[in-house]
Amino acid sequence: MNTPKLALALMVPMLSATSAAQLADPAVESAAPAAAQPSDLQAFPCQHQERFRAFDFWLGEWEVRTADGQLAGHNSIRSAERGCLLTEHWTNTSGGTGMSINYLDTITDKWVQVWLAEGGSQIIISGGMTDEGMNLVGTLHEVSDGSTVPFRGLWTPLPDGRIRQFFEQSNDGGATWVPWFEGFYSRTSKD
């Protein structure tokens, strides 16, 4: 008998006797009728729908350098929640950190990034794939001074396997744009 599964079954009193038996004994689980279990396609749609893979080119462990070759930091991009979400964990060369969640909003059919950094930068951008790469547009809010400006980011897969990440902000309501960050990602590990 599998003790952890039995303990789980005892902790969930709303389980039917059949469900508790299935948790406690793998043989019972395999004998359960297939119709009683939800389809993997229905239970985990993000894992099986191609539209959720559009940003997967960014997955992996990365070293990030500026355009002049200086090390800017390291970034870890992981798939989570069975393909419904990408998580980003950034560390710069000074030890500063930030993280984002990235997901496909199925209502708008746009990719969304929500970024938060230890210094109070908050970025909320959305968009999708273009001929140039993943192009997301929205706002950058600085908690420190309360300012909010138009902001955009572009992730472009390069022929040599690197990714160019280019962020811009506008200080005049979107009439003109100035670079905020440009980094070139080189993969250190796929996972």
C-alpha angles and dihedrals in degrees: 000000000000105000098197091052091047090050090052091050090052092049093054105062094177092068115109118241089255092052092049090050091049091053092047099044123037090200090062090048092055091047093055114110113264092229090064092063121072117247113263088229091057097038095050108022096162090059092057106034117090094215089070090060097064094102096038091104085077095057117115145053113305143190109211124207132181121244090268092054100257116144108252099177146279130288132196117200116187137177114237140178093033094303098317094108143032117208123203125201114186129189120180126208091265092054095257115146142203138166141199142193118217124192144155110254100216092197094060095022088229131127113242130202122193111188128186126180131192091248092059102263110150119189124185113178135156140184137100151245118323132171087274097049138266105349118190127177132188138095143322114211122191111206091197096066102012094241122148123191137173110270137184138184134197125194111194123186108222126213092247092059096260124118124225114214113194123182126186135181132199122221094186104054096275101311092115134011132215127195115263099175137349119190136170115214120213116188117242094174135359092224 
